[in-house]
Structure formats: C-alpha cells, structure tokens
Amino acid sequence: MPPRSSPPPERAALERAAYGRTASPEDEARAANAARALNELDLHEAAERQALQRAAFDAADARERRAHRIRSRLIGAGGTLAAVALLAAAGAILFSSPDHHAPGRFSELPRSVAATAPPGPVGRTSSGSAASAEHWFDEPQKDSDVRAQLPDDIDAASTRAVDSSVDGWQVFVARDAAGGFCVIAAETASGTSGTSCATPDQFTSAGILMTTSGTTSITVYWDGFDLTAEPSAAS
C-alpha cells in the first residue's frame, strides 16, 4: 500500500488547532474557529471535485458527439460512393450490350437518380441541445461581442462572437425576445448579415442551419455543442 500523503500545511495547522488540547476559553474559541474553517475548506474542496467531475463528463459527451459526426459523415460518403458505383455499373452494362442502339432501349432506364449526400456543412448532426446552448452565454458580454445593428427581436445584451474562420465573416450566437436561440453571420466588407432563430424545442430537434450571402456566401450550423462555419457552395 503506498504511503498516505500528508495534508497541506494550511489543513494541518487547522487540524492541530481544532483537535488539539484546550486549556482555556481562548483555546476553545480558537478550536471552534479552526473547526469552522476546516468545514469551509472541506466544502470548497468538494465543490472543486464536483466541478472537475462535471468537466470530465462534458468532455466525454463532446467526444461522443464528435465520434457520432464522424460516423455519420462516413456513412453519408459511403452511400454517395455506392450510388456512383451503381450508376457506373449500369452504364457499363448498357453500352457494352450489342443492341444498345435498339429503339426503346433508353426508355427502360430511370430518367433521374436522387443524390444521397448528407445535407448541411461538414459534420452536421441531426439534433441539438438547448441545455448545452445555454452555456454559450455564461461569460459576460465583451466589447467584441456587441453588434451595432440587430433585428428588433434580438436581445442586444445576448450577442456573443464565436467564429471568424470563414474569411470576411464573423459569426455570433444570440437570444431573441421570446427566449429562442439565434445565429447571426455578418460580412465585414459588405455589411450584409443574416439571422436565423429557433425555439428551444426546435433547436433540440434540429439545431440551427443557416446560409447567407454577401460578396461571398457562408453556411453555419450550431447544435449547442459545437458551431461549424464554412464557405457556401453558392459563393
């Protein structure tokens, strides 16, 4: 069994004062004060342990979300490759046939094939979490979070600047007057901005997916756990 570690000097001093022998009312008063301080120290340490456990849980949950997105992306890509392979095989059979020029041959083939690519930006999931989105507003609003021009129903004190990875664009999250969640994408050069909001129930069901255009275009997806921004194909 490994040796038991010694308590920190502060705790050791409090323990000596609280549990040591008392010979006077002054000693008893000091012991009582030390006992109260020990109790407060225990509560503080318990709160720190709880915070560490919560952080570990949140990190594990985020890892699972990322793994889910990767699995979804691979499945979507696999479906697209399978559809391409099927079309290639059909074409090879058609044009290798000796009578591929016979009347009516092309009428036997389907006129269109639906694409099966996953919608939205890379890594989009199929649901969100309003409870997780609440934590994006825990920190006080900074000067860089403030937007001078906002739609009337957006709470100006709620805007938070969260992403500037797409060249020329700044992405914000916000709350609206009805308590919903919003995404705002603003283009610096043109002054163009787009806003999309969802009620908490809608957000938990599907997150927020938004595409907006100025000089260029941007697509944003926010699910409460992560926010993904990328240039839109429209640009």
N, C-alpha and C positions, 0 to 999 in steps of 0.2 A: 504494500500500500504506500503510495507516495506521501511524503511528509506534508502535513497540513500547513498552508501558508499563514503567515502572521497577519493579523488585522492591520489596516493602515494606521499610522501614528495618531490621527485625529480620533478614530474609533477606539483605539487602545486607551487613549487618555480619558475619553468619556466613560469607557467601561470601568476604569480604575476609580474615577470619581463617583460613578453611580453605584457600584457594587462594593466599594471599599468600606472599611470600618469607619463609623462616625462616633465622635466623642463629644459633640456639642451641637446645639441647634444650628449654628452656622454650617457645620459639616453636613447636617441633614438637609439643609436648604440647597447646598451645593450639589448633593447627591440627587435631589429631586430635579434640579435644573439639568443635570447631566443626563438623567433618565429621559426627560422630555426631549433633549437634543438627540439622544440615541434613537428615540422613536421617530423623530422627524427625519433623521438620516436613513432609517430603515424604509420609511415611506418614499423618500426620494430615490433610493436605490431600486425599490420595487417598481416605481414609475419608469425609471430608466430601462429596467429589464423588459417591462411591458412594451415600451417604445421600440426596443431592439427586436422583440419578437414580432411586432406588427410590421416593422420594416422588412424583416426576413419573409414574412407571409406575402407582403405586397410584391417583393422581388420575385418570389416563386410564382405568384399569379401572373406577373408580367412576362416571365419566361415561358409559361404555358401559353399565354396569348400569342407570343411571337412564334412559338412552335406550331400553333394552330394555323397562323397565317402562312407559314412556310409550307405546311401540309396542303392547305387549300390552294396555294399557288402552284405546287407541283401537280396536284390533281387536275387543275384547270389547264395547265400546259400539256399534261398527258392527254386530256380529252381533245385539245386542238390538234396535236400531232396525230392522234388516231383518226380524226376526221380527214386530215390532209392525206394520210396513207390510204384511207378508203377511197378518196377521190382519185388518187394516182392509180390504184389498182383497177378501178372502174374504167379509167381512160385507157389503160394498157390493154384490157380485155376488148374494149370497143374497137380500137384502131388496129389491133392485131388480127381481128376477125376478117376472113376473106371477103365477106359480103357486107362490110361496114358502110358501103355506099348504097345499099339497097334501100328502096323507098320505105319510109316509116321507121327506119332504124333509130333516128334521133328522138322520135316521139315517144319511144319506150323508156327514155331516160328522164329522171326528175329535172324540172326546169330550174330549180334553185336548191341550195344547200344552206341550212342555217348555221351560222358560226357559233362556236361554243367557247368563246373566250371569257374569262372572269371579268365582270364589269368593274368600273372604277379604277382608281390608282393602284399601283403595285402594293400588295399587302393588305388590301381591303378585306375586312371581315364582314360577317353577315349580321352582326348585332353590336350594341354598345352598352355602356353602363352609366346611367345618370349619377349614381352614387359616386363613382370614380371621377366623373367630370366635375363634381362639386369641389374637389380638392385642387383643381386648377386655379381657384380663386382664393386660396388660403392666404397667400402672401399679399401684403399691402400693395396697392397700385403705385407704380413708379411713373416718373415723367415720360419715360419711353413707352409706357403702356397707353398713354392718353391719345385719343383720336379727336381732332378738332371738329370734323364733320361726321355726323352719325344719323341714321334714321331716327325718327321721333320715338319709336317704341323701344330703342336700345337704352339700357341703363349706362350712362356715361361713366359712372364710377366702377363699372364692372369690367371694362376692356382690359385685356392682357395681351401683350405682344409675345407670340410664341414661336414664330418660324419666319426666317428670311432666306431659306435655302434656294428658292427659285429666284433667279436673277431679276431684279427690278421690282419684286413683290414683297410685301410684309403681310403676314397672316396674324390675325387676332382672334381670340375667343372672347365671348361676352355673354351677358344675360339680358333677356328682354323684360319688359314691364310685367309680363304675365308669369315670370319665373322660368321661362324656357331657356334653352341653350342656343347659342348662335356662333357662327363662323363668319369672319369678315376678312376679305382679301383685298388689299389696296395696292395699286400700281403707282410707284413714285413718279415716273416720268409723265404719265397722262392724267394723274389724279383720279383715274377710274377706280371704283371699288364695287364689290359685290357682297351681299349679305344673305345668309340662309339660316333660318332658325327652326327649332323643333321643340315640342313639348317634352317633358321628362319621359313620358311613356313612349312617344315616337323615337326619342333619342335612344332609349334602351332597346327598342325594337330594331333600329337600323342605323344608329349614328347619324351623322350629317355628311352628305356628299354634295359638293358644290363645284361647278365650273364657271369661271367668269373671264371675260376678255377685255383687254385694253389694247395697247400696242402689241402685246403678246397675250397668251391665254394661260390660265393656271387651273388645276384641279386639286381640290383639298378634300381629305376625308378625316373625320375626327370621330373616335369611338369612345372617348372618355379615358382610355388607357394610353393611347398614342395618337399623334396627329401626323398625317402623311401629306406632303405637298409636292407636286411635280408639274413640269410644263405640260400643258394640254396638247393633244394631237392637233387641235384646231389651230394652234399657232404655227 
